[in-house]
């Protein structure tokens, strides 16, 4: 428990520091917008590339991918199942919460607990999941909310 706390504490400290700086207007809003894009489009992919390129991929990658996708689609199904009790906008939030994961926290914990090999595995898992998660969740929400935000639930 202490290892997990120590792994995520710097992430939360950085978030709180950024929140305080942004509320104070230091630096400008334009900086934050550019920073978000830099992290999303450059720094995270660079981290993924650096860690995956150094990882030993000779093991059972197929089994690993199947397990990840099975867990993801189980979470999607559970989110959809429980979301049927809510109006479409609330159900879509529940679906996102069940399917999306916080990569920053996960990577921090993986490295703190398991070192570089753990970070490599977590990065590989993120690289496999992020595109599928984004396409799946956005497609389901766009289909449901686009056809009518007044629907009673996210019906398939």
N, CA, C and O of each residue as an XYZ file, in Angstrom:
624
protein
N       0.825     -1.191      0.000
C       0.000      0.000      0.000
C       0.869      1.255      0.000
O       0.591      2.217     -0.716
N       1.913      1.230      0.805
C       2.807      2.381      0.871
C       3.514      2.592     -0.466
O       3.703      3.728     -0.902
N       3.903      1.497     -1.111
C       4.568      1.603     -2.415
C       3.629      2.245     -3.428
O       4.044      3.106     -4.204
N       2.370      1.833     -3.424
C       1.391      2.417     -4.346
C       1.206      3.897     -4.057
O       1.186      4.712     -4.978
N       1.071      4.248     -2.788
C       0.923      5.658     -2.423
C       2.128      6.470     -2.880
O       1.976      7.543     -3.464
N       3.324      5.954     -2.614
C       4.538      6.675     -3.013
C       4.679      6.752     -4.534
O       5.303      7.676     -5.055
N       4.107      5.791     -5.236
C       4.165      5.810     -6.702
C       3.249      6.870     -7.289
O       3.607      7.533     -8.262
N       2.069      7.034     -6.702
C       1.115      7.983     -7.287
C       1.165      9.365     -6.648
O       0.625     10.316     -7.212
N       1.792      9.498     -5.500
C       1.872     10.807     -4.838
C       2.495     11.878     -5.731
O       1.954     12.982     -5.796
N       3.605     11.609     -6.422
C       4.162     12.653     -7.293
C       3.223     13.048     -8.433
O       3.202     14.205     -8.852
N       2.450     12.089     -8.932
C       1.494     12.405     -9.999
C       0.446     13.374     -9.472
O       0.137     14.372    -10.124
N      -0.104     13.085     -8.290
C      -1.103     13.974     -7.713
C      -0.503     15.322     -7.322
O      -1.154     16.356     -7.469
N       0.726     15.317     -6.828
C       1.391     16.584     -6.492
C       1.560     17.447     -7.737
O       1.357     18.660     -7.691
N       1.927     16.825     -8.838
C       2.074     17.553    -10.096
C       0.731     18.090    -10.587
O       0.650     19.215    -11.082
N      -0.314     17.286    -10.451
C      -1.655     17.728    -10.843
C      -2.088     18.917     -9.987
O      -2.591     19.909    -10.513
N      -1.896     18.822     -8.678
C      -2.277     19.920     -7.783
C      -1.464     21.180     -8.061
O      -2.004     22.286     -8.032
N      -0.175     21.020     -8.328
C       0.656     22.175     -8.657
C       0.176     22.824     -9.958
O       0.073     24.047    -10.048
N      -0.113     22.002    -10.954
C      -0.625     22.528    -12.216
C      -1.959     23.223    -12.042
O      -2.203     24.269    -12.643
N      -2.829     22.643    -11.217
C      -4.126     23.255    -10.946
C      -3.947     24.626    -10.305
O      -4.591     25.596    -10.703
N      -3.069     24.696     -9.313
C      -2.816     25.979     -8.645
C      -2.237     27.012     -9.590
O      -2.646     28.173     -9.576
N      -1.289     26.596    -10.409
C      -0.700     27.530    -11.377
C      -1.736     28.001    -12.391
O      -1.790     29.183    -12.731
N      -2.553     27.073    -12.869
C      -3.560     27.460    -13.867
C      -4.587     28.413    -13.263
O      -4.984     29.388    -13.901
N      -5.016     28.134    -12.039
C      -5.976     29.033    -11.378
C      -5.384     30.420    -11.203
O      -6.101     31.420    -11.253
N      -4.084     30.478    -11.000
C      -3.403     31.757    -10.843
C      -3.044     32.416    -12.167
O      -2.509     33.524    -12.190
N      -3.337     31.734    -13.269
C      -3.047     32.302    -14.581
C      -1.581     32.221    -14.970
O      -1.142     32.903    -15.896
N      -0.822     31.387    -14.263
C       0.604     31.258    -14.547
C       0.856     29.830    -15.000
O       0.487     28.927    -14.250
N       1.406     29.556    -16.070
C       1.477     30.414    -17.253
C       0.101     30.557    -17.906
O      -0.918     30.219    -17.304
N       0.083     31.045    -19.105
C      -1.176     31.382    -19.769
C      -1.976     30.131    -20.152
O      -1.458     29.014    -20.152
N      -3.239     30.353    -20.474
C      -4.113     29.276    -20.935
C      -3.565     28.640    -22.201
O      -3.683     27.429    -22.393
N      -2.968     29.448    -23.063
C      -2.391     28.913    -24.300
C      -1.298     27.896    -23.987
O      -1.173     26.882    -24.673
N      -0.504     28.173    -22.944
C       0.533     27.225    -22.537
C      -0.077     25.883    -22.178
O       0.406     24.838    -22.613
N      -1.139     25.912    -21.382
C      -1.748     24.666    -20.932
C      -2.318     23.886    -22.104
O      -2.196     22.663    -22.160
N      -2.941     24.594    -23.041
C      -3.485     23.919    -24.218
C      -2.374     23.282    -25.047
O      -2.516     22.148    -25.505
N      -1.277     23.999    -25.241
C      -0.137     23.445    -25.975
C       0.503     22.294    -25.204
O       0.904     21.292    -25.797
N       0.597     22.437    -23.890
C       1.174     21.390    -23.052
C       0.360     20.102    -23.148
O       0.927     19.015    -23.261
N      -0.958     20.218    -23.102
C      -1.813     19.038    -23.228
C      -1.551     18.315    -24.544
O      -1.413     17.092    -24.578
N      -1.484     19.079    -25.612
C      -1.229     18.465    -26.926
C       0.164     17.863    -26.993
O       0.343     16.796    -27.580
N       1.157     18.526    -26.400
C       2.524     18.010    -26.399
C       2.591     16.660    -25.685
O       3.211     15.720    -26.182
N       1.958     16.571    -24.535
C       1.969     15.316    -23.785
C       1.242     14.224    -24.560
O       1.737     13.102    -24.663
N       0.071     14.545    -25.104
C      -0.761     13.538    -25.770
C      -0.157     13.067    -27.091
O      -0.163     11.871    -27.383
N       0.358     13.990    -27.885
C       0.812     13.657    -29.237
C       2.304     13.373    -29.346
O       2.729     12.733    -30.308
N       3.120     13.828    -28.385
C       4.568     13.659    -28.519
C       5.161     12.853    -27.358
O       5.788     11.818    -27.582
N       4.968     13.315    -26.134
C       5.679     12.717    -25.008
C       5.205     11.302    -24.663
O       6.032     10.414    -24.456
N       3.893     11.077    -24.597
C       3.408      9.720    -24.304
C       3.794      8.741    -25.407
O       4.288      7.657    -25.096
N       3.589      9.074    -26.687
C       4.055      8.143    -27.728
C       5.564      7.900    -27.669
O       6.021      6.788    -27.933
N       6.335      8.926    -27.327
C       7.787      8.741    -27.214
C       8.121      7.780    -26.076
O       8.992      6.923    -26.223
N       7.433      7.919    -24.942
C       7.632      6.990    -23.831
C       7.249      5.576    -24.254
O       7.982      4.623    -23.990
N       6.107      5.446    -24.905
C       5.667      4.131    -25.371
C       6.715      3.512    -26.288
O       7.093      2.353    -26.113
N       7.181      4.279    -27.258
C       8.166      3.768    -28.215
C       9.458      3.367    -27.508
O       9.999      2.291    -27.761
N       9.947      4.225    -26.630
C      11.213      3.948    -25.941
C      11.124      2.684    -25.094
O      12.052      1.874    -25.095
N      10.036      2.507    -24.381
C       9.912      1.354    -23.490
C       9.605      0.070    -24.258
O      10.145     -0.988    -23.934
N       8.745      0.153    -25.268
C       8.414     -1.048    -26.034
C       9.609     -1.510    -26.859
O       9.837     -2.712    -27.002
N      10.373     -0.567    -27.402
C      11.522     -0.955    -28.225
C      12.605     -1.651    -27.409
O      13.417     -2.391    -27.963
N      12.625     -1.420    -26.101
C      13.622     -2.058    -25.242
C      13.080     -3.311    -24.549
O      13.814     -3.994    -23.835
N      11.807     -3.608    -24.757
C      11.181     -4.741    -24.072
C      11.453     -6.049    -24.818
O      11.643     -6.064    -26.034
N      11.465     -7.132    -24.064
C      11.586     -8.462    -24.654
C      10.190     -8.921    -25.062
O       9.352     -9.213    -24.209
N       9.948     -8.983    -26.346
C       8.629     -9.347    -26.856
C       8.581    -10.792    -27.341
O       7.700    -11.153    -28.121
N       9.505    -11.610    -26.894
C       9.559    -12.992    -27.369
C       8.563    -13.903    -26.646
O       8.346    -15.041    -27.061
N       7.970    -13.409    -25.583
C       7.039    -14.223    -24.806
C       5.682    -14.334    -25.472
O       5.530    -14.047    -26.659
N       4.700    -14.753    -24.695
C       3.346    -14.967    -25.192
C       2.560    -13.678    -25.310
O       1.658    -13.421    -24.513
N       2.893    -12.872    -26.292
C       2.209    -11.595    -26.487
C       0.738    -11.789    -26.841
O      -0.113    -10.998    -26.433
N       0.443    -12.829    -27.592
C      -0.943    -13.096    -27.979
C      -1.827    -13.362    -26.777
O      -2.939    -12.840    -26.693
N      -1.341    -14.172    -25.843
C      -2.111    -14.465    -24.631
C      -2.336    -13.202    -23.810
O      -3.418    -12.989    -23.263
N      -1.316    -12.379    -23.730
C      -1.390    -11.109    -23.004
C      -2.453    -10.206    -23.626
O      -3.264     -9.617    -22.911
N      -2.453    -10.095    -24.950
C      -3.422     -9.249    -25.650
C      -4.838     -9.780    -25.462
O      -5.764     -9.001    -25.233
N      -5.015    -11.084    -25.556
C      -6.342    -11.678    -25.371
C      -6.867    -11.372    -23.973
O      -8.036    -11.023    -23.811
N      -6.021    -11.499    -22.978
C      -6.421    -11.213    -21.599
C      -6.813     -9.741    -21.431
O      -7.823     -9.433    -20.799
N      -6.016     -8.841    -21.995
C      -6.326     -7.410    -21.909
C      -7.661     -7.087    -22.572
O      -8.499     -6.395    -21.994
N      -7.850     -7.593    -23.783
C      -9.086     -7.299    -24.510
C     -10.295     -7.952    -23.847
O     -11.381     -7.373    -23.842
N     -10.123     -9.142    -23.292
C     -11.229     -9.790    -22.582
C     -11.646     -8.957    -21.374
O     -12.837     -8.768    -21.125
N     -10.671     -8.465    -20.631
C     -10.985     -7.601    -19.494
C     -11.668     -6.320    -19.921
O     -12.625     -5.874    -19.288
N     -11.173     -5.727    -21.002
C     -11.764     -4.484    -21.500
C     -13.211     -4.703    -21.937
O     -14.098     -3.948    -21.537
N     -13.458     -5.723    -22.751
C     -14.813     -5.933    -23.247
C     -15.755     -6.400    -22.141
O     -16.960     -6.164    -22.226
N     -15.236     -7.052    -21.115
C     -16.049     -7.371    -19.942
C     -16.456     -6.085    -19.225
O     -17.606     -5.936    -18.811
N     -15.516     -5.163    -19.081
C     -15.823     -3.869    -18.455
C     -16.845     -3.094    -19.279
O     -17.758     -2.486    -18.721
N     -16.697     -3.113    -20.609
C     -17.664     -2.441    -21.493
C     -19.051     -3.052    -21.310
O     -20.042     -2.331    -21.197
N     -19.116     -4.367    -21.280
C     -20.397     -5.043    -21.115
C     -21.037     -4.677    -19.780
O     -22.230     -4.383    -19.723
N     -20.248     -4.694    -18.704
C     -20.784     -4.333    -17.382
C     -21.247     -2.878    -17.353
O     -22.298     -2.570    -16.791
N     -20.461     -1.982    -17.960
C     -20.865     -0.581    -18.036
C     -22.157     -0.407    -18.803
O     -23.024      0.374    -18.412
N     -22.280     -1.139    -19.894
C     -23.510     -1.081    -20.694
C     -24.683     -1.649    -19.904
O     -25.770     -1.071    -19.892
N     -24.455     -2.795    -19.237
C     -25.517     -3.456    -18.489
C     -26.047     -2.556    -17.376
O     -27.258     -2.382    -17.242
N     -25.151     -1.987    -16.584
C     -25.581     -1.105    -15.497
C     -26.089      0.231    -16.025
O     -26.952      0.854    -15.406
N     -25.567      0.672    -17.153
C     -25.974      1.946    -17.732
C     -27.370      1.945    -18.304
O     -27.944      3.008    -18.544
N     -27.927      0.768    -18.528
C     -29.281      0.680    -19.092
C     -30.329      1.263    -18.155
O     -31.448      1.549    -18.579
N     -29.980      1.442    -16.891
C     -30.928      1.976    -15.910
C     -30.965      3.501    -15.900
O     -31.758      4.100    -15.174
N     -30.103      4.135    -16.711
C     -29.978      5.589    -16.704
C     -30.296      6.160    -18.076
O     -30.308      5.444    -19.077
N     -30.554      7.469    -18.104
C     -30.725      8.158    -19.380
C     -29.404      8.123    -20.139
O     -28.340      7.961    -19.540
N     -29.476      8.274    -21.455
C     -28.292      8.117    -22.309
C     -27.101      8.978    -21.882
O     -25.985      8.459    -21.844
N     -27.273     10.262    -21.560
C     -26.084     11.042    -21.166
C     -25.392     10.492    -19.916
O     -24.163     10.438    -19.866
N     -26.164     10.085    -18.913
C     -25.569      9.521    -17.706
C     -24.993      8.126    -17.985
O     -23.941      7.762    -17.459
N     -25.689      7.364    -18.809
C     -25.209      6.022    -19.150
C     -23.897      6.091    -19.914
O     -23.031      5.233    -19.741
N     -23.743      7.106    -20.757
C     -22.483      7.228    -21.503
C     -21.329      7.561    -20.556
O     -20.202      7.117    -20.775
N     -21.600      8.333    -19.514
C     -20.564      8.615    -18.512
C     -20.185      7.344    -17.763
O     -19.008      7.103    -17.495
N     -21.172      6.541    -17.429
C     -20.908      5.276    -16.754
C     -20.095      4.351    -17.664
O     -19.178      3.670    -17.206
N     -20.435      4.333    -18.937
C     -19.698      3.509    -19.896
C     -18.239      3.954    -19.983
O     -17.330      3.124    -19.977
N     -18.021      5.261    -20.064
C     -16.643      5.764    -20.109
C     -15.884      5.409    -18.841
O     -14.724      5.002    -18.899
N     -16.532      5.561    -17.705
C     -15.877      5.246    -16.439
C     -15.526      3.776    -16.303
O     -14.541      3.429    -15.653
N     -16.321      2.916    -16.909
C     -16.036      1.484    -16.817
C     -14.964      1.045    -17.806
O     -14.299      0.034    -17.585
N     -14.788      1.793    -18.892
C     -13.887      1.346    -19.958
C     -12.549      2.065    -19.983
O     -11.532      1.460    -20.324
N     -12.529      3.315    -19.636
C     -11.283      4.077    -19.747
C     -10.446      3.897    -18.483
O     -10.975      3.629    -17.404
N      -9.159      4.046    -18.633
C      -8.247      3.879    -17.508
C      -7.290      5.055    -17.472
O      -7.082      5.728    -18.482
N      -6.713      5.299    -16.315
C      -5.783      6.410    -16.169
C      -4.368      5.899    -16.406
O      -3.750      5.294    -15.529
N      -3.876      6.153    -17.601
C      -2.566      5.650    -18.000
C      -1.463      6.183    -17.104
O      -0.561      5.436    -16.726
N      -1.519      7.462    -16.759
C      -0.457      8.063    -15.953
C      -0.314      7.364    -14.603
O       0.797      7.044    -14.180
N      -1.428      7.130    -13.938
C      -1.401      6.469    -12.631
C      -0.935      5.020    -12.788
O      -0.100      4.547    -12.019
N      -1.469      4.331    -13.770
C      -1.092      2.935    -13.994
C       0.388      2.761    -14.279
O       1.020      1.843    -13.755
N       0.946      3.637    -15.106
C       2.371      3.543    -15.427
C       3.233      3.847    -14.205
O       4.260      3.204    -13.987
N       2.814      4.822    -13.417
C       3.570      5.163    -12.206
C       3.584      3.994    -11.226
O       4.624      3.679    -10.649
N       2.445      3.357    -11.039
C       2.371      2.220    -10.122
C       3.174      1.041    -10.663
O       3.906      0.393     -9.915
N       3.042      0.762    -11.952
C       3.767     -0.370    -12.544
C       5.271     -0.221    -12.370
O       5.958     -1.187    -12.036
N       5.785      0.979    -12.595
C       7.231      1.171    -12.453
C       7.666      1.118    -10.992
O       8.710      0.547    -10.679
N       6.879      1.704    -10.102
C       7.260      1.709     -8.686
C       7.240      0.308     -8.088
O       8.104     -0.041     -7.284
N       6.267     -0.482     -8.476
C       6.119     -1.811     -7.884
C       7.007     -2.849     -8.572
O       7.596     -3.701     -7.908
N       7.105     -2.777     -9.912
C       7.793     -3.830    -10.660
C       9.043     -3.368    -11.398
O       9.684     -4.168    -12.080
N       9.401     -2.092    -11.275
C      10.600     -1.583    -11.935
C      10.427     -1.450    -13.442
O       9.305     -1.396    -13.946
N      11.538     -1.399    -14.150
C      11.508     -1.210    -15.600
C      10.735     -2.309    -16.329
O       9.965     -1.993    -17.236
N      10.906     -3.590    -15.975
C      10.108     -4.609    -16.676
C       8.600     -4.400    -16.503
O       7.830     -4.616    -17.439
N       8.186     -3.985    -15.321
C       6.769     -3.703    -15.090
C       6.280     -2.539    -15.914
O       5.171     -2.565    -16.448
N       7.114     -1.506    -16.019
C       6.748     -0.354    -16.840
C       6.652     -0.757    -18.302
O       5.752     -0.304    -19.009
N       7.560     -1.595    -18.763
C       7.513     -2.043    -20.157
C       6.232     -2.814    -20.448
O       5.609     -2.614    -21.491
N       5.843     -3.680    -19.547
C       4.608     -4.447    -19.738
C       3.396     -3.525    -19.701
O       2.479     -3.674    -20.508
N       3.386     -2.574    -18.770
C       2.267     -1.634    -18.671
C       2.170     -0.754    -19.913
O       1.071     -0.481    -20.395
N       3.301     -0.314    -20.430
C       3.301      0.498    -21.652
C       2.790     -0.325    -22.825
O       2.012      0.172    -23.639
N       3.215     -1.568    -22.919
C       2.741     -2.436    -23.990
C       1.233     -2.636    -23.888
O       0.520     -2.567    -24.890
N       0.758     -2.880    -22.685
C      -0.684     -3.018    -22.484
C      -1.436     -1.757    -22.855
O      -2.497     -1.824    -23.474
N      -0.899     -0.613    -22.485
C      -1.535      0.662    -22.837
C      -1.543      0.864    -24.344
O      -2.538      1.312    -24.914
N      -0.428      0.531    -24.987
C      -0.355      0.688    -26.443
C      -1.365     -0.215    -27.147
O      -1.919      0.159    -28.180
N      -1.602     -1.391    -26.595
C      -2.592     -2.292    -27.179
C      -4.016     -1.824    -26.907
O      -4.890     -1.959    -27.763
N      -4.250     -1.274    -25.722
C      -5.612     -0.933    -25.317
C      -6.086      0.455    -25.734
O      -7.246      0.616    -26.115
N      -5.225      1.448    -25.670
C      -5.673      2.832    -25.879
C      -6.439      3.017    -27.193
O      -7.530      3.586    -27.168
N      -5.920      2.566    -28.331
C      -6.691      2.775    -29.568
C      -8.033      2.048    -29.559
O      -9.039      2.598    -30.007
N      -8.051      0.824    -29.056
C      -9.293      0.053    -29.028
C     -10.298      0.690    -28.074
O     -11.484      0.782    -28.392
N      -9.835      1.125    -26.918
C     -10.712      1.790    -25.952
C     -11.313      3.049    -26.565
O     -12.525      3.253    -26.508
N     -10.474      3.888    -27.148
C     -10.964      5.146    -27.713
C     -11.973      4.911    -28.824
O     -13.039      5.526    -28.830
N     -11.657      4.039    -29.754
C     -12.568      3.785    -30.877
C     -13.870      3.168    -30.382
O     -14.949      3.574    -30.814
N     -13.783      2.203    -29.492
C     -14.984      1.525    -29.002
C     -15.897      2.472    -28.238
O     -17.091      2.553    -28.529
N     -15.353      3.181    -27.277
C     -16.177      4.061    -26.443
C     -16.763      5.207    -27.264
O     -17.949      5.514    -27.144
N     -15.944      5.832    -28.089
C     -16.444      6.952    -28.898
C     -17.504      6.468    -29.882
O     -18.502      7.156    -30.097
N     -17.306      5.307    -30.478
C     -18.288      4.773    -31.424
C     -19.619      4.495    -30.736
O     -20.675      4.869    -31.248
N     -19.571      3.846    -29.589
C     -20.812      3.540    -28.867
C     -21.520      4.822    -28.453
O     -22.730      4.951    -28.640
N     -20.780      5.766    -27.896
C     -21.414      7.012    -27.445
C     -21.936      7.825    -28.621
O     -23.037      8.370    -28.547
N     -21.178      7.919    -29.691
C     -21.630      8.696    -30.848
C     -22.876      8.070    -31.447
O     -23.806      8.774    -31.844
N     -22.892      6.768    -31.511
C     -24.061      6.082    -32.065
C     -25.293      6.348    -31.211
O     -26.362      6.673    -31.728
N     -25.136      6.210    -29.920
C     -26.280      6.366    -29.037
C     -26.700      7.821    -28.867
O     -27.880      8.148    -29.000
N     -25.754      8.680    -28.578
C     -26.095     10.079    -28.335
C     -26.404     10.805    -29.630
O     -27.173     11.767    -29.629
N     -25.825     10.367    -30.726
C     -26.083     10.999    -32.015
C     -27.463     10.690    -32.548
O     -28.066     11.509    -33.242
N     -27.963      9.509    -32.227
C     -29.285      9.112    -32.702
C     -30.396      9.738    -31.875
O     -31.559      9.717    -32.279
N     -30.058     10.279    -30.751
C     -31.083     10.905    -29.917
C     -30.670     10.910    -28.470
O     -30.654      9.868    -27.814
N     -30.340     12.065    -27.977
C     -29.887     12.175    -26.593
C     -31.020     11.940    -25.607
O     -30.780     11.865    -24.402
N     -32.246     11.823    -26.094
C     -33.376     11.613    -25.201
C     -33.675     10.139    -24.971
O     -34.651      9.804    -24.299
N     -32.854      9.259    -25.518
C     -33.082      7.839    -25.303
C     -32.989      7.540    -23.816
O     -32.296      8.228    -23.066
N     -33.696      6.510    -23.413
C     -33.704      6.197    -21.990
C     -32.444      5.490    -21.533
O     -32.123      5.513    -20.345
N     -31.724      4.866    -22.446
C     -30.500      4.175    -22.060
C     -29.644      3.941    -23.289
O     -30.017      4.298    -24.406
N     -28.493      3.336    -23.061
C     -27.608      2.970    -24.168
C     -27.995      1.575    -24.640
O     -27.431      0.585    -24.174
N     -28.937      1.490    -25.546
C     -29.377      0.197    -26.075
C     -28.567     -0.158    -27.304
O     -28.258      0.699    -28.132
N     -28.226     -1.437    -27.412
C     -27.501     -1.908    -28.595
C     -28.451     -2.580    -29.524
O     -28.046     -3.051    -30.587
